[in-house]
């Protein structure tokens, strides 16, 4: 077993695919942490925005949270419908493609890919930041710890989603349990200073500006990021995959809605005011349970859920990129499934880009947080609008009531999610939202270039005239020979078996005695079919003379096909490779772009050392 298989596990056969897929319980721990972790900051973000308008404005956390939960309900119902219609996964991208066209699907797909990448960087660094805050001695290692966590997440996902599901099940379900327990206890625990029940539905005196409310709604809507991941990752579920995915999404909606709304209600009940020194969850835990086991346990579990929220991206990004690669918007490398039946290139690329972001921002990705909601809410808008359009087009298949509900819900949901995008772009443009505004069109432009390339290649390679037949080509084999040794003998032997005309090409440097090699060649007296070509040079490099000779050979006989046979030493250890083969690598790079020239690498395995 090599190092790679020691890390990711033994190769799996195709028939073992069902064994590595996940069920509902495991699927929730794989695809839900991103959405669930937003409970840690969703209510807090609303309160921070409202606090700017005064203490009395904090009451608006209740109606804003209620509207967000209504939007969550719309999203859950809509994405359950999308999963039913598109059991192959793809979510907003696929329904946008089939309903609104390529432009809409590209926007949705590109926005989600950006969001997945940011999720990894931000979630991991947020978790590490929480750990560093508790243990300041680790501050110098912030970047290293973040990178290490990304690598561990990548390895776990390369081993298979079930592996990561088992690893993250405990913190995920423990976080759900602790938040729900805190919400229930906090709601019914006797509290002398608790506001009267009628105040929950009675707005306070004093007007709050609409823009303040919109900013708070936009910030709090970050609590819904990650909802779409299940619709993108339907294929990772055990059969019947669509049914299990829909059930998982329903559970996620119930848990997330209860946790988020419960946190907002008890925040109002306990008069929580955002603080720079502690989080809203920590304030609630301290007020309800005191600074004991529950307080520190919740703090630790929150750190864990923030860090493993990145795992949702490792499940969603490879699936979505493979679907887009199938449509030729992404490189075909994303279609490759590895030894463990996962789209390993998607996992590796996501990890690399996230590491670049983490290192580039020095482990402090605070500036990336404002970008969180923009990408995913853009995809929400396209998904909801697409569902409304699709339902209307197929209205004969539904009852009149169902059409009204689905179309109305889709249009209302699209309006709310579009509002989040617009407000986020306006209010957070200078805080980093400009990055999405720049990156999104650039990514879409790149995807269009990729598809245009694939189509151009397909057009050029396509055969429509079946009268075209293969005809033998006259091959001239050229073997660069530095000296007469076993390596050159084997290379020339291969050349003789390949071509009728073989040229042994030797470059004579200025410091080399003239005619010395020719005398050795005549003394050796190889096969007469091999022609010796000696090219002098006044420079140190032999690359230019070899290139000139081959170009001249091709120009003199354009009907010939020149094959350059480059010997390559196969050594025992990886580090030894850097001691050899540099000339072969350079010549291969140069000749690979020449017309009617083929580069052939002839491996020679060294023995006996």
Secondary structure as the mmCIF struct_conf table of DSSP 4:
data_model
#
loop_
_struct_conf.conf_type_id
_struct_conf.id
_struct_conf.beg_label_comp_id
_struct_conf.beg_label_asym_id
_struct_conf.beg_label_seq_id
_struct_conf.end_label_comp_id
_struct_conf.end_label_asym_id
_struct_conf.end_label_seq_id
HELX_RH_AL_P HELX_RH_AL_P1 UNK A 3 UNK A 8
BEND BEND1 UNK A 10 UNK A 10
HELX_RH_3T_P HELX_RH_3T_P1 UNK A 14 UNK A 16
HELX_RH_AL_P HELX_RH_AL_P2 UNK A 17 UNK A 20
BEND BEND2 UNK A 21 UNK A 21
STRN STRN1 UNK A 22 UNK A 22
HELX_RH_AL_P HELX_RH_AL_P3 UNK A 24 UNK A 31
BEND BEND3 UNK A 32 UNK A 32
HELX_RH_AL_P HELX_RH_AL_P4 UNK A 33 UNK A 37
HELX_RH_3T_P HELX_RH_3T_P2 UNK A 38 UNK A 40
TURN_TY1_P TURN_TY1_P1 UNK A 41 UNK A 41
HELX_RH_AL_P HELX_RH_AL_P5 UNK A 42 UNK A 51
TURN_TY1_P TURN_TY1_P2 UNK A 52 UNK A 53
HELX_RH_3T_P HELX_RH_3T_P3 UNK A 55 UNK A 60
HELX_RH_AL_P HELX_RH_AL_P6 UNK A 61 UNK A 85
TURN_TY1_P TURN_TY1_P3 UNK A 87 UNK A 88
HELX_RH_AL_P HELX_RH_AL_P7 UNK A 91 UNK A 99
TURN_TY1_P TURN_TY1_P4 UNK A 100 UNK A 100
HELX_RH_AL_P HELX_RH_AL_P8 UNK A 102 UNK A 134
HELX_RH_3T_P HELX_RH_3T_P4 UNK A 136 UNK A 141
HELX_RH_AL_P HELX_RH_AL_P9 UNK A 142 UNK A 159
HELX_RH_AL_P HELX_RH_AL_P10 UNK A 161 UNK A 188
BEND BEND4 UNK A 189 UNK A 189
TURN_TY1_P TURN_TY1_P5 UNK A 192 UNK A 193
HELX_LH_PP_P HELX_LH_PP_P1 UNK A 194 UNK A 196
HELX_RH_3T_P HELX_RH_3T_P5 UNK A 197 UNK A 201
BEND BEND5 UNK A 202 UNK A 202
HELX_LH_PP_P HELX_LH_PP_P2 UNK A 203 UNK A 204
BEND BEND6 UNK A 205 UNK A 206
HELX_RH_AL_P HELX_RH_AL_P11 UNK A 210 UNK A 220
HELX_RH_3T_P HELX_RH_3T_P6 UNK A 221 UNK A 224
TURN_TY1_P TURN_TY1_P6 UNK A 225 UNK A 228
HELX_RH_AL_P HELX_RH_AL_P12 UNK A 229 UNK A 232
TURN_TY1_P TURN_TY1_P7 UNK A 233 UNK A 233
HELX_RH_3T_P HELX_RH_3T_P7 UNK A 234 UNK A 236
STRN STRN2 UNK A 237 UNK A 237
HELX_LH_PP_P HELX_LH_PP_P3 UNK A 238 UNK A 238
BEND BEND7 UNK A 239 UNK A 240
HELX_RH_AL_P HELX_RH_AL_P13 UNK A 241 UNK A 269
TURN_TY1_P TURN_TY1_P8 UNK A 270 UNK A 271
BEND BEND8 UNK A 276 UNK A 278
HELX_RH_AL_P HELX_RH_AL_P14 UNK A 280 UNK A 289
BEND BEND9 UNK A 291 UNK A 292
HELX_RH_AL_P HELX_RH_AL_P15 UNK A 293 UNK A 308
TURN_TY1_P TURN_TY1_P9 UNK A 309 UNK A 309
HELX_RH_AL_P HELX_RH_AL_P16 UNK A 310 UNK A 326
TURN_TY1_P TURN_TY1_P10 UNK A 327 UNK A 328
BEND BEND10 UNK A 329 UNK A 330
HELX_RH_3T_P HELX_RH_3T_P8 UNK A 332 UNK A 335
TURN_TY1_P TURN_TY1_P11 UNK A 339 UNK A 340
BEND BEND11 UNK A 341 UNK A 342
HELX_RH_AL_P HELX_RH_AL_P17 UNK A 344 UNK A 360
TURN_TY1_P TURN_TY1_P12 UNK A 361 UNK A 363
HELX_RH_AL_P HELX_RH_AL_P18 UNK A 366 UNK A 369
TURN_TY1_P TURN_TY1_P13 UNK A 370 UNK A 371
HELX_RH_AL_P HELX_RH_AL_P19 UNK A 372 UNK A 393
TURN_TY1_P TURN_TY1_P14 UNK A 394 UNK A 394
HELX_RH_3T_P HELX_RH_3T_P9 UNK A 395 UNK A 397
BEND BEND12 UNK A 398 UNK A 398
HELX_RH_AL_P HELX_RH_AL_P20 UNK A 400 UNK A 427
BEND BEND13 UNK A 428 UNK A 428
HELX_RH_PI_P HELX_RH_PI_P1 UNK A 429 UNK A 433
HELX_RH_AL_P HELX_RH_AL_P21 UNK A 434 UNK A 461
TURN_TY1_P TURN_TY1_P15 UNK A 466 UNK A 467
STRN STRN3 UNK A 475 UNK A 480
BEND BEND14 UNK A 482 UNK A 485
HELX_RH_AL_P HELX_RH_AL_P22 UNK A 486 UNK A 498
BEND BEND15 UNK A 500 UNK A 500
STRN STRN4 UNK A 501 UNK A 508
TURN_TY1_P TURN_TY1_P16 UNK A 510 UNK A 511
BEND BEND16 UNK A 512 UNK A 512
HELX_LH_PP_P HELX_LH_PP_P4 UNK A 513 UNK A 513
TURN_TY1_P TURN_TY1_P17 UNK A 514 UNK A 515
HELX_RH_AL_P HELX_RH_AL_P23 UNK A 516 UNK A 524
TURN_TY1_P TURN_TY1_P18 UNK A 528 UNK A 529
STRN STRN5 UNK A 530 UNK A 536
BEND BEND17 UNK A 538 UNK A 540
BEND BEND18 UNK A 542 UNK A 542
HELX_RH_AL_P HELX_RH_AL_P24 UNK A 543 UNK A 556
TURN_TY1_P TURN_TY1_P19 UNK A 557 UNK A 559
BEND BEND19 UNK A 560 UNK A 560
STRN STRN6 UNK A 561 UNK A 570
BEND BEND20 UNK A 572 UNK A 573
HELX_RH_3T_P HELX_RH_3T_P10 UNK A 574 UNK A 579
BEND BEND21 UNK A 580 UNK A 580
HELX_RH_AL_P HELX_RH_AL_P25 UNK A 582 UNK A 591
TURN_TY1_P TURN_TY1_P20 UNK A 592 UNK A 593
BEND BEND22 UNK A 594 UNK A 594
TURN_TY1_P TURN_TY1_P21 UNK A 595 UNK A 596
STRN STRN7 UNK A 597 UNK A 605
#
